[in-house]
Amino acid sequence: MGLKQVLIPVTLHTTARQLQSALAEAIVIYRSEPDVRVHLLNVQVPVSRHVSDFFDPAELRQIHLDTGMEELAEARQLLDAAEVPYKTHVEIGRTAETIVRVAQEFRCTRILMGHTTPSGLPGKLFGSLISQVRHLVQPMPGCQVIGS
């Protein structure tokens, strides 16, 4: 069996407490299973065509990458301080679908994420991000979604 892969998605909706909880879990996993590889993922929402028409595609990609790396900064600092090696990824797309696609790509055994339900109509229609990810990951054998 290859390396175990753990994915930690960091989104606009991830609270500081949720992030710290997911990172603490990743640190515990790494300490007990040193062969695990940790992946930090930030998913950037695509901009509308009306906005993207004003940017060169490479420039827009760089803006997404810079913003994503800023949003991963706290997680990177905490893992650096704990001396846990990790890889960073910034992707553009629909959040739940992109998290699951990346988890499939890296054959992740665990996805560590926070649990929040958006308020209002979106929360009632779509549920929390973690529930969406759990639903989409069901066909993936051996991948567990862990929420705080």
C-alpha positions as CSV (number, residue, x, y, z in Angstrom):
1,M,0.0,0.0,0.0
2,G,1.3,3.4,-0.9
3,L,1.6,6.6,1.1
4,K,-1.4,7.6,3.1
5,Q,-2.8,10.9,2.0
6,V,-4.6,13.4,4.2
7,L,-6.4,16.4,2.6
8,I,-7.2,19.6,4.6
9,P,-9.4,22.0,2.6
10,V,-9.3,25.6,3.7
11,T,-12.1,27.7,2.3
12,L,-13.6,31.1,2.9
13,H,-16.1,29.4,5.2
14,T,-13.5,27.7,7.4
15,T,-13.4,29.3,10.8
16,A,-10.2,29.6,12.8
17,R,-11.4,27.0,15.3
18,Q,-12.2,24.5,12.5
19,L,-8.8,25.1,10.9
20,Q,-7.0,24.6,14.1
21,S,-9.0,21.5,14.9
22,A,-8.3,20.0,11.4
23,L,-4.6,20.9,11.7
24,A,-4.3,19.4,15.2
25,E,-5.8,16.2,13.9
26,A,-3.4,16.2,11.0
27,I,-0.5,16.7,13.4
28,V,-1.7,13.7,15.6
29,I,-2.0,11.6,12.5
30,Y,1.5,12.5,11.2
31,R,3.0,11.8,14.6
32,S,1.4,8.4,14.8
33,E,1.8,7.6,11.1
34,P,5.0,9.3,9.8
35,D,4.4,7.9,6.3
36,V,1.3,10.1,5.8
37,R,1.4,13.0,3.3
38,V,-0.6,16.1,4.2
39,H,-2.1,18.2,1.5
40,L,-3.5,21.7,2.1
41,L,-6.1,22.7,-0.5
42,N,-7.6,26.1,-1.1
43,V,-10.5,26.3,-3.6
44,Q,-11.0,29.6,-5.4
45,V,-14.4,30.3,-6.8
46,P,-14.3,31.1,-10.5
47,V,-15.0,34.6,-11.5
48,S,-17.9,35.4,-13.9
49,R,-17.2,35.7,-17.6
50,H,-18.0,39.4,-17.3
51,V,-15.1,39.8,-14.9
52,S,-12.7,37.4,-16.6
53,D,-13.0,39.2,-19.9
54,F,-11.0,42.1,-18.3
55,F,-8.0,39.9,-17.4
56,D,-5.4,37.9,-19.3
57,P,-6.0,34.2,-18.3
58,A,-2.5,33.9,-16.9
59,E,-3.0,37.1,-14.8
60,L,-6.3,35.8,-13.5
61,R,-4.7,32.5,-12.6
62,Q,-1.9,34.3,-10.7
63,I,-4.5,36.4,-8.8
64,H,-6.3,33.1,-7.8
65,L,-3.0,31.5,-6.8
66,D,-1.9,34.5,-4.7
67,T,-5.2,34.7,-3.0
68,G,-5.2,31.0,-2.3
69,M,-1.8,31.1,-0.8
70,E,-2.8,34.0,1.4
71,E,-5.8,31.9,2.6
72,L,-3.4,29.0,3.4
73,A,-0.9,31.1,5.2
74,E,-2.1,30.4,8.8
75,A,-2.3,26.6,8.1
76,R,1.2,26.6,6.6
77,Q,2.5,28.5,9.6
78,L,1.0,26.0,12.1
79,L,2.2,23.0,10.2
80,D,5.7,24.5,9.8
81,A,5.8,25.2,13.6
82,A,4.8,21.5,14.2
83,E,7.5,20.4,11.6
84,V,4.8,18.5,9.6
85,P,5.7,18.3,5.9
86,Y,2.9,19.2,3.5
87,K,2.1,20.2,-0.1
88,T,-0.1,23.2,-1.0
89,H,-2.6,23.3,-3.8
90,V,-4.8,26.1,-5.1
91,E,-7.6,25.0,-7.4
92,I,-10.4,26.9,-9.1
93,G,-13.9,25.5,-9.2
94,R,-17.0,24.5,-7.3
95,T,-15.9,23.9,-3.7
96,A,-17.3,20.5,-2.8
97,E,-16.7,19.0,-6.2
98,T,-13.1,20.3,-6.3
99,I,-12.3,19.0,-2.8
100,V,-13.5,15.5,-3.9
101,R,-11.7,15.6,-7.2
102,V,-8.4,16.5,-5.5
103,A,-9.0,13.8,-2.9
104,Q,-9.5,11.3,-5.7
105,E,-6.5,12.5,-7.5
106,F,-4.2,12.0,-4.5
107,R,-6.1,8.9,-3.3
108,C,-6.7,10.5,0.1
109,T,-7.7,8.2,3.0
110,R,-8.9,11.2,5.0
111,I,-10.4,14.6,4.4
112,L,-10.2,16.8,7.5
113,M,-12.6,19.7,7.5
114,G,-14.8,21.9,9.6
115,H,-18.6,21.6,9.9
116,T,-20.7,24.7,9.2
117,T,-24.1,25.0,7.7
118,P,-24.6,28.2,5.7
119,S,-27.5,30.3,6.8
120,G,-30.5,31.2,4.8
121,L,-31.7,29.5,1.6
122,P,-28.3,28.1,0.5
123,G,-28.0,26.2,3.8
124,K,-31.5,24.8,3.5
125,L,-31.1,23.8,-0.1
126,F,-27.5,22.5,-0.2
127,G,-26.6,21.8,3.4
128,S,-23.1,22.2,4.8
129,L,-20.0,21.9,2.8
130,I,-19.0,18.8,4.8
131,S,-22.3,17.1,4.1
132,Q,-21.9,17.9,0.4
133,V,-18.3,16.4,0.4
134,R,-19.5,13.3,2.4
135,H,-22.3,12.8,-0.2
136,L,-19.8,13.1,-3.1
137,V,-17.1,10.9,-1.5
138,Q,-19.5,8.0,-0.8
139,P,-18.4,6.1,-4.0
140,M,-14.7,6.4,-2.9
141,P,-13.8,3.4,-0.9
142,G,-11.3,4.0,1.8
143,C,-11.8,7.8,2.1
144,Q,-13.1,9.1,5.4
145,V,-14.4,12.7,5.8
146,I,-13.7,13.9,9.3
147,G,-15.3,17.1,10.6
148,S,-15.0,19.2,13.6
